[in-house]
Amino acid sequence: MSTGQQTTALVDLRSDTVTQPTAAMRAAMLAAPLGDDVFGGDPSVNALQSQIAGLLGFEAALFMPTGTQSNLCAILAHCGRGDEYIVGQQQHCYRWEGGGAAVLGSVQPQPIEHAPDGSLPLARIEAEIKPDDAHFARTRLLALENTLGGKLLPFDYVQAATQLAADKGLLRHLDGARLFNAATAQAEALGTDVYDEARRIAQCFDSVSVCFSKGLGAPVGSALCGSREFILRAHRVRKMAGGGMRQAGVLAAAASHALEHHVRRLRDDHALARQLAQGLAGIPALRVEPPQSNIVFVDLQGQAADQGAALLAHLQSQGILATGLYRLRFVTHLDADADGVARAVAAIRGFFAR
Ligand SMILES: *Cc1c(COP(=O)(O)O)cnc(C)c1O
């Protein structure tokens, strides 16, 4: 019932994780046949695992509660104690996951700096691969992330880096939390199909982790894909990490629905991100990084450099949520629309016009 109050919808651009399941997704969850997945008996989980493995061209897949657990299981299934993985300084599985691979698996990270386009320079990767010598950890794995901070890794680069790793005897893991955003950007640039591009990127790797709870709009869940034998090892780690879930099909059904219905629409999120960036063009206090996917980074410069907190508070007072302080971040998603983005642009312009 209406309270008679004027309510303005919140425009939440903090992350693409804030989406609510759509009515159709909720219906799919409600209708999902369920079983106990710890006994391997949940038909909806099994269907999702086949679906994502088939889509990305792998033998097998495992449903995961989170992307963090998925990356952890991947690293621990590829590496043992005293092994090492090469990773970028800004990658989620090194910087934003509590050091899980080191803490829980005794796997040492070897972080390296990213080039401005997000890639890890091939010469730097090669220089960090340790010789077989008792002084060193054994370098076992190269981990990449795509998209990384909203940036699409150039496909030529992905091919070259994963080929280099293979030539040096390393395994390759992709943190593809936003793989379908990467595939969307790549398909748009090449005039090809988004599912084909997702598979083309994924096939450069021995394992790939994908999040359903980001741009794909599911409430919970990720999947880890790889060979059957790799997935058996990852399954053991998942159990150890407390990730054995029971009637998880209620969540897997949401993920399956997202894979079918929310992949092609990611291009709308990318268009909204461009709309936001274009709307902010020409404000002298802002440097807007042209978005390649659904994330817009905005740097405050000059006298505005310390205005981040004030700007965020101003936006919040207008019902617009974003994150960051000196570097603001706006993320578009299923529950954001052109109207909301226009309101965000107007509110930011209003702040600098004061
Ligand atoms: C969100 C994210 C993860 C982790 O996913 P959670 O489900 O939040 O644990 C991993 N990698 C990247 C690149 C992410 O964006």
The ligand as a MOL file (V3000), in Angstrom:
LIG
                    3D

  0  0  0     0  0            999 V3000
M  V30 BEGIN CTAB
M  V30 COUNTS 15 15 0 0 0
M  V30 BEGIN ATOM
M  V30 1 C 34.3000 -10.8850 -6.8060 0
M  V30 2 C 35.5500 -11.4890 -7.3190 0
M  V30 3 C 36.0680 -12.6630 -6.7820 0
M  V30 4 C 35.5050 -13.3370 -5.5400 0
M  V30 5 O 34.1900 -13.6050 -5.5560 0
M  V30 6 P 33.3760 -13.7330 -4.1790 0
M  V30 7 O 32.1780 -14.5010 -4.6070 0
M  V30 8 O 33.1040 -12.3400 -3.7250 0
M  V30 9 O 34.2260 -14.4880 -3.2170 0
M  V30 10 C 37.2000 -13.1960 -7.3470 0
M  V30 11 N 37.8100 -12.5930 -8.3800 0
M  V30 12 C 37.3550 -11.4560 -8.9170 0
M  V30 13 C 38.0700 -10.8570 -10.0770 0
M  V30 14 C 36.2100 -10.8620 -8.4030 0
M  V30 15 O 35.7630 -9.7260 -8.9450 0
M  V30 END ATOM
M  V30 BEGIN BOND
M  V30 1 1 1 2
M  V30 2 1 2 3
M  V30 3 2 2 14
M  V30 4 1 3 4
M  V30 5 2 3 10
M  V30 6 1 4 5
M  V30 7 1 5 6
M  V30 8 2 6 7
M  V30 9 1 6 8
M  V30 10 1 6 9
M  V30 11 1 10 11
M  V30 12 2 11 12
M  V30 13 1 12 13
M  V30 14 1 12 14
M  V30 15 1 14 15
M  V30 END BOND
M  V30 END CTAB
M  END
